[in-house]
Amino acid sequence: MNPIDFAINAYQTADIKQLVLVGMLPFFGLSVMLEAWRFRNTNIYSLKDSAASLTLGVGYVLLEVVVNALFVFAILEWVYSYRLTTIPINLFTFAVLFLLIDFLFYVYHFTAHKVRWFWATHVVHHASEHMNFTTAGRQSILYAFSGLFLFFLPAAWLGFDPMWGLFALALNLAYQWFIHTQWVKKLPRPIELIFNTPSHHRVHHGRNPEYIDRNFGGTFIIWDRLFGTFVEEREDLKPDYGITRQIHSYNPITLTLHEFGALFRDMAKPGPLWLRLKHLWATPEWQRPSPENTDSSGEHTVAQRLD
């Protein structure tokens, strides 16, 4: 099979993720209208902010269809061709697959906050200073280019058909739409214990020092509880939404590219090549030490380490 036919075949069998998300659009739209009406006399909704979020969301969906057709599906199918085994789908194995996809989402989400290259894309989702259903739609068109899909390759390598893996991911993402809200307070304790809820996700979007880089789960919150990244929403600490350095823009292009611009400006500053490249994989807040506090190799001097 030539590469074009291979890509077309992969697209036809694997585009179920987009079909699921497009099929959910009426429910997403209805939730926005109901929530906006419920909070019509508050500052929870901003017309400019919501318009920017929805514009970014539409661009994300449209471009992802094209990018997936060009190479993502083909890569998934290629990995699947080297699978360890073939796992048939039934009720039990799909439950296992859904749990696996949720774990892989946790790994991606954690990485997206800790590695600046991935943060440069994910920051788009966090740049809103509002928390409502439209914030869920605020996504970057650069996700596929930055390598998000790489985190889900293990499912195909283990033996799950990529179509089913993408279907599970679509359900996971659809669920996450409904946790971007201030409408729902806390749910019954057993639900809060196992599932990611609006309360848990409000913490994730808070830029308060107590809330930053917490609650990375997709559908389940169990991974955060297991790996020590969970924090409960406090009644005495309302989340302050947005990012530490607020961008204050509604321009979709600015929102998409501002952190990449900052990343490349940092890399362009004079210094050892390995330190310039380190900006790609270091944490978003990492900065190179000033020249007077480093030796010729670019490392911190002893005096600086002791400070």
Backbone hydrogen bonds in HBPLUS format (Angstrom, degrees):
<---DONOR---> <-ACCEPTOR-->    atom                        ^
c    i                          cat <-CA-CA->   ^        H-A-AA   ^      H-
h    n   atom  resd res      DA  || num        DHA   H-A  angle D-A-AA Bond
n    s   type  num  typ     dist DA aas  dist angle  dist       angle   num
A0006-PHE N   A0002-ASN O   2.93 MM   4  6.12 157.3  1.98 156.7 164.2     1
A0007-ALA N   A0003-PRO O   2.93 MM   4  6.12 156.8  1.99 145.2 150.3     2
A0008-ILE N   A0004-ILE O   2.93 MM   4  6.19 161.2  1.96 151.7 157.1     3
A0009-ASN N   A0005-ASP O   2.86 MM   4  6.01 163.0  1.88 150.3 155.0     4
A0010-ALA N   A0006-PHE O   2.95 MM   4  6.15 156.3  2.00 145.1 151.9     5
A0011-TYR N   A0007-ALA O   2.86 MM   4  6.08 157.2  1.91 148.4 154.8     6
A0012-GLN N   A0008-ILE O   2.93 MM   4  6.15 162.9  1.96 152.5 156.6     7
A0013-THR N   A0009-ASN O   3.14 MM   4  6.31 145.3  2.27 143.2 151.6     8
A0014-ALA N   A0010-ALA O   2.88 MM   4  5.80 137.2  2.07 146.3 157.7     9
A0015-ASP N   A0011-TYR O   3.10 MM   4  5.52 137.4  2.28 149.4 148.3    10
A0019-LEU N   A0015-ASP O   3.23 MM   4  6.57 157.4  2.28 147.2 154.1    11
A0020-VAL N   A0016-ILE O   2.88 MM   4  6.09 157.0  1.93 152.2 156.8    12
A0021-LEU N   A0017-LYS O   3.11 MM   4  6.38 167.3  2.13 151.1 154.0    13
A0022-VAL N   A0018-GLN O   2.82 MM   4  5.94 161.6  1.85 151.5 157.0    14
A0023-GLY N   A0019-LEU O   2.85 MM   4  5.90 152.1  1.93 140.4 149.0    15
A0024-MET N   A0020-VAL O   3.01 MM   4  6.28 128.4  2.28 139.1 152.5    16
A0024-MET N   A0021-LEU O   3.18 MM   3  5.07 134.2  2.41  91.2 103.6    17
A0025-LEU N   A0022-VAL O   3.08 MM   3  5.25 158.9  2.13 106.5 113.2    18
A0027-PHE N   A0024-MET O   2.95 MM   3  5.41 122.2  2.29 112.8 127.2    19
A0028-PHE N   A0024-MET O   2.94 MM   4  6.23 157.1  1.99 154.5 162.0    20
A0029-GLY N   A0025-LEU O   2.78 MM   4  5.94 169.6  1.79 160.1 162.5    21
A0030-LEU N   A0026-PRO O   2.94 MM   4  6.03 158.0  1.99 141.1 147.3    22
A0031-SER N   A0027-PHE O   2.98 MM   4  6.10 157.2  2.04 143.4 149.4    23
A0032-VAL N   A0028-PHE O   3.09 MM   4  6.39 151.6  2.17 148.3 155.6    24
A0033-MET N   A0029-GLY O   3.08 MM   4  6.39 163.1  2.11 152.1 156.0    25
A0034-LEU N   A0030-LEU O   2.98 MM   4  6.19 165.4  2.00 155.0 158.7    26
A0035-GLU N   A0031-SER O   2.95 MM   4  6.00 161.1  1.98 144.9 150.7    27
A0036-ALA N   A0032-VAL O   2.81 MM   4  5.87 164.3  1.83 152.8 157.8    28
A0037-TRP N   A0033-MET O   3.04 MM   4  6.13 153.7  2.11 141.1 147.9    29
A0038-ARG N   A0034-LEU O   2.94 MM   4  6.13 154.7  2.00 143.3 150.8    30
A0039-PHE N   A0035-GLU O   2.98 MM   4  6.22 149.0  2.08 149.9 157.2    31
A0040-ARG N   A0037-TRP O   3.34 MM   3  4.91 160.1  2.38 108.0 104.8    32
A0042-THR N   A0039-PHE O   3.13 MM   3  5.39 151.8  2.21 122.9 120.3    33
A0050-SER N   A0046-SER O   2.83 MM   4  5.95 171.5  1.84 163.4 165.6    34
A0051-ALA N   A0047-LEU O   2.88 MM   4  5.96 155.6  1.94 146.5 153.9    35
A0052-ALA N   A0048-LYS O   2.99 MM   4  6.17 155.1  2.06 143.8 150.2    36
A0053-SER N   A0049-ASP O   2.94 MM   4  6.22 158.8  1.99 149.1 155.2    37
A0054-LEU N   A0050-SER O   2.91 MM   4  6.09 166.0  1.93 152.8 155.9    38
A0055-THR N   A0051-ALA O   2.94 MM   4  6.01 152.3  2.02 143.5 151.5    39
A0056-LEU N   A0052-ALA O   2.99 MM   4  6.16 162.6  2.02 148.8 153.2    40
A0057-GLY N   A0053-SER O   2.93 MM   4  6.17 150.2  2.02 142.6 151.6    41
A0058-VAL N   A0054-LEU O   2.95 MM   4  6.17 158.4  2.00 148.6 152.7    42
A0059-GLY N   A0055-THR O   3.04 MM   4  6.27 166.2  2.06 150.8 154.8    43
A0060-TYR N   A0056-LEU O   2.92 MM   4  6.09 153.6  1.99 146.5 153.9    44
A0061-VAL N   A0057-GLY O   3.05 MM   4  6.30 164.1  2.08 151.0 153.9    45
A0062-LEU N   A0058-VAL O   3.01 MM   4  6.20 172.2  2.02 157.9 159.9    46
A0063-LEU N   A0059-GLY O   2.96 MM   4  5.97 168.5  1.98 150.2 154.0    47
A0064-GLU N   A0060-TYR O   2.93 MM   4  5.87 153.1  2.01 144.1 152.2    48
A0065-VAL N   A0061-VAL O   3.26 MM   4  6.44 149.1  2.36 143.1 149.3    49
A0067-VAL N   A0063-LEU O   2.87 MM   4  6.14 173.8  1.88 163.6 164.5    50
A0068-ASN N   A0064-GLU O   2.80 MM   4  5.70 161.4  1.83 145.3 151.5    51
A0069-ALA N   A0065-VAL O   3.11 MM   4  6.16 154.5  2.17 137.4 144.4    52
A0070-LEU N   A0066-VAL O   2.98 MM   4  6.24 143.9  2.12 145.7 156.0    53
A0071-PHE N   A0067-VAL O   3.03 MM   4  6.30 166.0  2.05 160.2 161.0    54
A0073-PHE N   A0068-ASN O   3.12 MM   5  5.52 172.7  2.13 137.7 139.9    55
A0075-ILE N   A0071-PHE O   2.99 MM   4  6.19 153.0  2.06 151.6 158.4    56
A0076-LEU N   A0072-VAL O   2.98 MM   4  6.32 159.6  2.03 153.8 159.5    57
A0077-GLU N   A0073-PHE O   2.90 MM   4  6.14 162.8  1.93 152.5 156.9    58
A0078-TRP N   A0074-ALA O   2.88 MM   4  6.03 149.0  1.97 141.2 150.4    59
A0079-VAL N   A0075-ILE O   2.94 MM   4  6.19 162.0  1.97 153.1 156.6    60
A0080-TYR N   A0076-LEU O   2.92 MM   4  6.13 157.0  1.97 146.6 153.8    61
A0081-SER N   A0077-GLU O   2.97 MM   4  6.19 136.0  2.17 139.6 150.5    62
A0081-SER N   A0078-TRP O   3.18 MM   3  5.15 128.9  2.46  93.0 106.2    63
A0082-TYR N   A0079-VAL O   2.99 MM   3  5.39 153.2  2.06 109.3 117.8    64
A0083-ARG N   A0080-TYR O   3.11 MM   3  4.91 153.8  2.18 112.8 110.1    65
A0084-LEU N   A0157-TRP O   2.81 MM  73  6.22 153.1  1.88 166.7 170.6    66
A0087-ILE N   A0159-GLY O   2.98 MM  72  5.23 170.3  1.99 134.2 131.6    67
A0094-PHE N   A0090-ASN O   2.88 MM   4  5.89 155.0  1.94 155.5 162.1    68
A0095-ALA N   A0091-LEU O   3.18 MM   4  6.30 148.8  2.28 136.0 143.9    69
A0096-VAL N   A0092-PHE O   3.03 MM   4  6.41 152.6  2.10 147.9 155.8    70
A0097-LEU N   A0093-THR O   2.83 MM   4  6.06 156.7  1.88 143.6 150.4    71
A0098-PHE N   A0094-PHE O   2.79 MM   4  6.01 159.9  1.83 150.4 155.4    72
A0099-LEU N   A0095-ALA O   3.03 MM   4  6.23 156.9  2.08 144.2 150.2    73
A0100-LEU N   A0096-VAL O   2.88 MM   4  6.13 156.1  1.94 149.2 156.4    74
A0101-ILE N   A0097-LEU O   2.82 MM   4  6.06 165.2  1.84 157.8 161.0    75
A0102-ASP N   A0098-PHE O   2.97 MM   4  6.14 152.8  2.04 142.4 150.1    76
A0103-PHE N   A0099-LEU O   2.97 MM   4  6.25 151.7  2.05 144.9 152.5    77
A0104-LEU N   A0100-LEU O   2.87 MM   4  6.18 161.2  1.90 154.7 160.0    78
A0105-PHE N   A0101-ILE O   2.83 MM   4  6.06 145.1  1.95 142.5 152.6    79
A0106-TYR N   A0102-ASP O   2.98 MM   4  6.28 152.0  2.06 142.6 149.9    80
A0107-VAL N   A0103-PHE O   2.96 MM   4  6.37 157.1  2.02 151.3 157.0    81
A0108-TYR N   A0104-LEU O   2.91 MM   4  6.18 163.3  1.94 147.2 151.8    82
A0109-HIS N   A0105-PHE O   2.75 MM   4  5.91 170.4  1.76 157.4 160.4    83
A0110-PHE N   A0106-TYR O   2.84 MM   4  5.98 164.5  1.86 154.8 158.6    84
A0111-THR N   A0107-VAL O   3.00 MM   4  6.13 164.3  2.03 147.5 152.3    85
A0112-ALA N   A0108-TYR O   2.77 MM   4  6.01 150.6  1.85 152.7 162.1    86
A0113-HIS N   A0110-PHE O   3.13 MM   3  5.44 146.4  2.25 103.8 113.4    87
A0114-LYS N   A0110-PHE O   3.18 MM   4  6.39 126.9  2.48 138.1 152.6    88
A0114-LYS N   A0111-THR O   3.01 MM   3  4.96 136.4  2.21  97.2 110.1    89
A0115-VAL N   A0111-THR O   2.82 MM   4  5.64 141.1  1.98 162.3 162.2    90
A0118-PHE N   A0115-VAL O   3.13 MM   3  5.72 120.9  2.50 113.8 126.0    91
A0119-TRP N   A0115-VAL O   2.91 MM   4  6.09 155.4  1.98 151.8 159.2    92
A0116-ARG N   A0282-ALA O   2.89 MM 166  5.97 156.9  1.94 168.3 169.2    93
A0120-ALA N   A0116-ARG O   2.83 MM   4  5.92 148.7  1.93 151.7 156.8    94
A0117-TRP N   A0280-LEU O   2.99 MM 163  5.02 145.7  2.11 152.9 145.8    95
A0121-THR N   A0118-PHE O   3.15 MM   3  5.50 143.5  2.29 104.4 114.0    96
A0122-HIS N   A0118-PHE O   2.99 MM   4  6.29 172.0  2.00 153.3 155.7    97
A0123-VAL N   A0119-TRP O   2.73 MM   4  5.48 152.8  1.80 154.8 155.9    98
A0124-VAL N   A0121-THR O   3.35 MM   3  6.16 159.4  2.40 117.7 121.8    99
A0125-HIS N   A0122-HIS O   2.93 MM   3  5.68 138.1  2.11 121.8 130.1   100
A0126-HIS N   A0123-VAL O   2.98 MM   3  5.08 130.0  2.24  99.1 113.1   101
A0127-ALA N   A0123-VAL O   3.03 MM   4  6.06 119.7  2.40 150.0 165.1   102
A0135-THR N   A0132-ASN O   2.95 MM   3  5.50 141.1  2.10 114.7 125.4   103
A0136-ALA N   A0133-PHE O   3.08 MM   3  5.48 139.5  2.25 106.4 116.7   104
A0137-GLY N   A0134-THR O   3.00 MM   3  5.30 136.2  2.20 103.2 114.9   105
A0138-ARG N   A0135-THR O   3.10 MM   3  5.20 155.9  2.16 104.1 111.7   106
A0146-SER N   A0142-LEU O   2.90 MM   4  6.07 147.1  2.01 156.1 165.3   107
A0148-LEU N   A0143-TYR O   3.27 MM   5  5.72 174.1  2.27 151.0 149.3   108
A0147-GLY N   A0144-ALA O   3.25 MM   3  5.30 146.7  2.36  97.8 107.3   109
A0150-LEU N   A0147-GLY O   3.06 MM   3  5.54 149.0  2.16 112.8 121.5   110
A0151-PHE N   A0148-LEU O   3.12 MM   3  6.00 154.8  2.19 126.2 130.4   111
A0152-PHE N   A0149-PHE O   3.08 MM   3  5.58 156.5  2.13 114.2 121.1   112
A0153-LEU N   A0150-LEU O   3.31 MM   3  5.42 167.3  2.33 106.4 110.1   113
A0156-ALA N   A0153-LEU O   2.99 MM   3  5.39 120.8  2.36 111.2 125.1   114
A0157-TRP N   A0153-LEU O   3.01 MM   4  6.29 160.7  2.05 156.6 162.9   115
A0158-LEU N   A0154-PRO O   2.88 MM   4  6.01 148.8  1.98 147.7 154.5   116
A0160-PHE N   A0155-ALA O   3.06 MM   5  5.68 161.4  2.10 157.2 152.4   117
A0159-GLY N   A0156-ALA O   3.16 MM   3  5.24 132.4  2.40  96.5 109.1   118
A0164-TRP N   A0161-ASP O   2.95 MM   3  5.47 121.9  2.29 113.9 127.0   119
A0165-GLY N   A0161-ASP O   3.03 MM   4  6.38 153.7  2.11 149.8 158.1   120
A0166-LEU N   A0162-PRO O   2.86 MM   4  6.05 160.2  1.90 154.0 157.5   121
A0167-PHE N   A0163-MET O   2.99 MM   4  6.17 144.3  2.12 137.8 148.4   122
A0168-ALA N   A0164-TRP O   2.92 MM   4  6.13 157.4  1.97 146.6 151.7   123
A0169-LEU N   A0165-GLY O   2.99 MM   4  6.24 152.9  2.06 142.0 149.9   124
A0170-ALA N   A0166-LEU O   2.84 MM   4  6.02 150.6  1.93 141.9 149.8   125
A0171-LEU N   A0167-PHE O   3.06 MM   4  6.38 156.3  2.11 148.5 153.7   126
A0172-ASN N   A0168-ALA O   3.00 MM   4  6.23 154.7  2.07 143.9 151.4   127
A0173-LEU N   A0169-LEU O   2.88 MM   4  6.15 160.9  1.91 154.0 157.9   128
A0174-ALA N   A0170-ALA O   2.88 MM   4  6.03 156.1  1.94 147.1 154.4   129
A0175-TYR N   A0171-LEU O   2.97 MM   4  6.15 156.4  2.02 146.9 152.6   130
A0176-GLN N   A0172-ASN O   3.18 MM   4  6.46 151.0  2.26 140.9 148.6   131
A0177-TRP N   A0174-ALA O   3.23 MM   3  5.43 142.4  2.38 100.8 110.8   132
A0178-PHE N   A0175-TYR O   3.11 MM   3  5.83 134.0  2.33 117.3 125.6   133
A0179-ILE N   A0176-GLN O   3.26 MM   3  5.37 164.8  2.28 106.1 110.7   134
A0180-HIS N   A0177-TRP O   3.33 MM   3  5.90 166.6  2.35 115.8 118.4   135
A0191-ILE N   A0188-PRO O   2.94 MM   3  5.60 127.2  2.23 120.7 133.4   136
A0192-GLU N   A0188-PRO O   3.11 MM   4  6.37 162.3  2.14 151.1 156.7   137
A0193-LEU N   A0189-ARG O   2.87 MM   4  5.98 138.9  2.04 150.0 161.4   138
A0194-ILE N   A0191-ILE O   3.22 MM   3  5.46 129.8  2.49 101.8 113.3   139
A0195-PHE N   A0191-ILE O   2.82 MM   4  5.58 158.3  1.87 157.7 164.9   140
A0221-ILE N   A0194-ILE O   2.87 MM  27  5.60 164.6  1.90 130.2 135.4   141
A0196-ASN N   A0219-THR O   2.78 MM  23  5.32 174.6  1.78 130.3 130.9   142
A0201-HIS N   A0197-THR O   2.89 MM   4  6.14 158.8  1.94 158.4 165.3   143
A0202-ARG N   A0198-PRO O   2.88 MM   4  5.97 141.6  2.02 145.3 154.0   144
A0204-HIS N   A0200-HIS O   3.33 MM   4  6.72 151.6  2.41 137.3 144.5   145
A0205-HIS N   A0201-HIS O   3.15 MM   4  6.43 144.6  2.28 143.7 151.4   146
A0206-GLY N   A0203-VAL O   3.01 MM   3  5.15 156.0  2.07 106.9 114.7   147
A0207-ARG N   A0240-ASP O   2.69 MM  33  5.55 160.8  1.72 149.7 154.0   148
A0211-TYR N   A0208-ASN O   2.82 MM   3  5.24 150.0  1.91 116.1 125.7   149
A0212-ILE N   A0208-ASN O   3.03 MM   4  6.10 135.9  2.23 160.5 173.1   150
A0215-ASN N   A0229-THR O   2.90 MM  14  5.95 162.7  1.93 147.9 153.2   151
A0225-ARG N   A0221-ILE O   3.22 MM   4  6.58 155.1  2.29 149.1 156.4   152
A0226-LEU N   A0222-ILE O   2.88 MM   4  6.08 151.0  1.97 145.9 154.1   153
A0227-PHE N   A0223-TRP O   2.89 MM   4  6.02 158.0  1.94 152.6 157.6   154
A0229-THR N   A0224-ASP O   2.97 MM   5  4.67 140.3  2.14 132.3 138.9   155
A0237-LEU N   A0234-ARG O   3.23 MM   3  5.21 166.2  2.25 104.4 107.7   156
A0255-LEU N   A0251-ASN O   2.90 MM   4  6.13 166.9  1.92 163.4 167.6   157
A0256-THR N   A0252-PRO O   2.98 MM   4  6.02 143.7  2.12 135.5 144.7   158
A0257-LEU N   A0253-ILE O   3.00 MM   4  6.12 153.6  2.07 150.6 156.8   159
A0258-HIS N   A0254-THR O   2.90 MM   4  5.39 142.9  2.04 152.2 154.7   160
A0261-GLY N   A0257-LEU O   2.92 MM   4  6.15 157.0  1.97 160.6 167.5   161
A0262-ALA N   A0258-HIS O   3.08 MM   4  6.38 156.0  2.14 142.2 148.1   162
A0263-LEU N   A0259-GLU O   2.83 MM   4  6.00 155.2  1.89 145.0 152.3   163
A0264-PHE N   A0260-PHE O   2.93 MM   4  6.14 167.1  1.95 153.5 155.6   164
A0265-ARG N   A0261-GLY O   2.97 MM   4  6.12 148.4  2.07 144.6 153.8   165
A0266-ASP N   A0262-ALA O   3.02 MM   4  6.22 154.2  2.09 144.8 151.2   166
A0267-MET N   A0263-LEU O   3.00 MM   4  6.30 152.8  2.08 145.8 153.8   167
A0268-ALA N   A0264-PHE O   2.98 MM   4  6.07 136.4  2.18 136.3 147.1   168
A0269-LYS N   A0266-ASP O   3.35 MM   3  5.57 154.6  2.42 102.5 109.5   169
A0275-LEU N   A0272-PRO O   3.10 MM   3  5.44 125.8  2.41 104.7 118.1   170
A0276-ARG N   A0272-PRO O   3.03 MM   4  6.36 151.5  2.11 151.9 160.9   171
A0277-LEU N   A0273-LEU O   2.86 MM   4  6.15 156.6  1.92 153.9 160.2   172
A0278-LYS N   A0274-TRP O   2.98 MM   4  6.01 132.7  2.21 129.5 142.1   173
A0280-LEU N   A0277-LEU O   2.87 MM   3  5.75 160.0  1.91 126.8 131.8   174
A0281-TRP N   A0278-LYS O   3.09 MM   3  5.55 128.2  2.37 109.2 120.5   175
A0282-ALA N   A0278-LYS O   2.80 MM   4  5.72 142.5  1.94 163.7 175.4   176
A0286-TRP N   A0283-THR O   3.00 MM   3  5.36 155.4  2.07 113.7 121.5   177
A0293-ASN N   A0290-SER O   2.95 MM   3  5.59 158.3  2.00 122.5 129.5   178
A0294-THR N   A0291-PRO O   3.27 MM   3  5.36 163.1  2.30 114.5 112.9   179
A0301-THR N   A0293-ASN O   3.08 MM   8  5.87 156.6  2.14 139.7 137.8   180
A0295-ASP N   A0299-GLU O   2.98 MM   4  5.74 150.4  2.07 154.2 163.4   181
A0298-GLY N   A0295-ASP O   3.04 MM   3  5.48 160.1  2.08 114.1 120.5   182
A0305-ARG N   A0301-THR O   3.03 MM   4  6.38 155.0  2.09 150.5 157.7   183
A0306-LEU N   A0302-VAL O   2.97 MM   4  6.20 144.7  2.10 150.7 160.2   184
A0307-ASP N   A0304-GLN O   3.20 MM   3  5.27 144.0  2.34  98.0 108.1   185
